Every structure is written in C-alpha cells, then in structure tokens.
C-alpha cells in the first residue's frame, strides 16, 4: 500500500476515533443526567410509574451503545498502532494483504473477507 493511501486511511481512522469519543462522552452525560432525575422528586426517581420503564430502557440502551462504541474504539486504536508498526492492511489470519476496497469500507478490518467469513462461522 502506498503512503498516500495509508495517509488517507489513517485520517479516516482518526476522524472516526474522534466521532466515537464524542459519542461516548454524550452517552455518559445522558446517563448521568438521567440518574440525577428531577429536583422535585429526588435523584433518579420518576414522577410517574410509566417513566420508570422508560428511564430503565434509556439507561440500558446508553450502556449498550457505549459498550459497542468502546469495542469499535479499541479496533481503531489497534489499526492506528498497526499503521505505526507497518503491519496495517495484513489479515491477522492468513497474513495476506486485505484488499484496499475492504479497508476503505472498514478501515479497522482485521481480516480479509474470506477469513472474516470463517471467523463469523465459528461464532
């Protein structure tokens, strides 16, 4: 892979990392705001019984979204380290180059399409 292509992919990874960090921050802020609740009823106490279910659902959703974002963030960090170590774009399973088209679509891909399908078949 040439330097120009590598630089483009690195910039995509960095922008995605920034987006995810901002998203995680917003999700954490939403969770804290929901936990504080309204001042009239006290922290985290819904004003109506129906709100209890909604509050719980929103907290669970925020936690699940945050977990997914953290996993994606880790994959991006690994990809950035691989760029620095000159190991980026190599399939972790078969050690063959990952096609550029795949890296443009999924810049944090660890596997070529063939090996990715095999990984998904195991799970």
C-alpha positions as CSV (number, residue, x, y, z in Angstrom):
1,X,0.0,0.0,0.0
2,X,1.4,3.4,-0.9
3,X,1.9,6.2,1.5
4,X,-0.9,8.4,0.1
5,X,-3.4,5.6,0.5
6,X,-2.1,4.9,4.0
7,X,-2.4,8.5,5.0
8,X,-6.0,8.7,3.7
9,X,-7.0,5.6,5.7
10,X,-5.1,6.9,8.8
11,X,-7.1,10.2,8.6
12,X,-10.4,8.2,8.3
13,X,-9.5,6.2,11.4
14,X,-8.6,9.4,13.4
15,X,-11.8,11.1,12.4
16,X,-13.8,8.0,13.4
17,X,-12.0,7.9,16.7
18,X,-12.9,11.5,17.4
19,X,-16.5,10.8,16.5
20,X,-16.7,7.8,18.8
21,X,-15.0,9.7,21.7
22,X,-17.6,12.5,21.3
23,X,-20.4,10.0,21.1
24,X,-19.2,8.1,24.3
25,X,-18.9,11.4,26.1
26,X,-22.5,12.4,25.1
27,X,-23.8,9.0,26.2
28,X,-22.1,9.2,29.5
29,X,-23.5,12.7,30.0
30,X,-27.0,11.4,29.2
31,X,-26.7,8.6,31.6
32,X,-25.6,11.0,34.4
33,X,-28.4,13.4,33.6
34,X,-31.0,10.6,33.7
35,X,-29.5,9.3,37.0
36,X,-29.9,12.8,38.6
37,X,-33.6,12.9,37.8
38,X,-35.7,15.9,38.5
39,X,-35.1,18.1,41.6
40,X,-38.7,17.8,42.8
41,X,-38.7,14.1,43.2
42,X,-35.1,13.5,44.0
43,X,-32.3,11.9,42.0
44,X,-33.4,9.1,39.7
45,X,-37.0,9.0,41.0
46,X,-39.5,9.0,38.1
47,X,-42.6,11.2,38.6
48,X,-44.9,8.5,37.1
49,X,-44.6,4.7,37.2
50,X,-44.5,4.6,33.3
51,X,-41.4,6.7,33.4
52,X,-39.6,4.1,35.4
53,X,-39.7,1.7,32.4
54,X,-38.6,4.4,30.0
55,X,-35.8,5.5,32.3
56,X,-34.5,1.9,32.7
57,X,-34.8,1.3,28.9
58,X,-32.8,4.5,28.1
59,X,-30.1,3.7,30.6
60,X,-29.7,0.2,29.2
61,X,-29.6,1.5,25.7
62,X,-27.0,4.1,26.6
63,X,-24.9,1.4,28.3
64,X,-25.2,-1.0,25.3
65,X,-24.3,1.8,22.9
66,X,-21.3,2.8,25.0
67,X,-20.1,-0.8,25.1
68,X,-20.3,-1.1,21.3
69,X,-18.5,2.2,20.8
70,X,-15.7,1.2,23.2
71,X,-15.2,-2.1,21.2
72,X,-15.0,-0.1,18.0
73,X,-12.7,2.4,19.6
74,X,-10.3,-0.4,20.6
75,X,-10.3,-1.7,17.0
76,X,-9.5,1.7,15.7
77,X,-6.6,2.1,18.2
78,X,-5.3,-1.3,17.1
79,X,-5.4,-0.2,13.5
80,X,-3.6,3.0,14.2
81,X,-0.8,1.0,16.1
82,X,-0.5,-1.3,13.1
83,X,0.0,1.7,10.8
84,X,2.8,2.9,13.1
85,X,4.3,-0.7,13.1
86,X,3.9,-1.1,9.3
87,X,1.6,-4.1,9.8
88,X,-1.7,-2.4,8.7
89,X,-3.7,-4.0,6.0
90,X,-2.5,-7.5,6.6
91,X,-5.0,-10.2,7.5
92,X,-4.4,-11.5,11.0
93,X,-5.5,-15.0,10.0
94,X,-3.9,-15.7,6.6
95,X,-1.2,-12.9,6.6
96,X,-2.2,-11.8,3.1
97,X,-3.0,-8.2,2.2
98,X,-6.5,-7.0,2.9
99,X,-7.9,-5.5,-0.3
100,X,-7.9,-1.7,-0.4
101,X,-11.6,-1.7,-1.2
102,X,-12.3,-3.5,2.1
103,X,-10.1,-1.2,4.1
104,X,-11.8,1.8,2.6
105,X,-15.2,0.4,3.7
106,X,-14.0,-0.9,7.0
107,X,-10.6,0.8,7.8
108,X,-10.3,-1.1,11.1
109,X,-10.8,-4.6,9.5
110,X,-8.5,-7.3,11.0
111,X,-9.3,-9.9,8.4
112,X,-9.7,-10.3,4.6
113,X,-13.3,-11.1,3.6
114,X,-12.6,-14.9,3.3
115,X,-11.1,-15.1,6.8
116,X,-13.8,-12.8,8.2
117,X,-16.5,-15.2,7.0
118,X,-14.6,-18.0,8.6
119,X,-14.4,-16.1,11.9
120,X,-18.2,-15.4,11.8
121,X,-18.9,-19.0,11.0
122,X,-17.1,-20.0,14.3
123,X,-19.2,-17.7,16.5
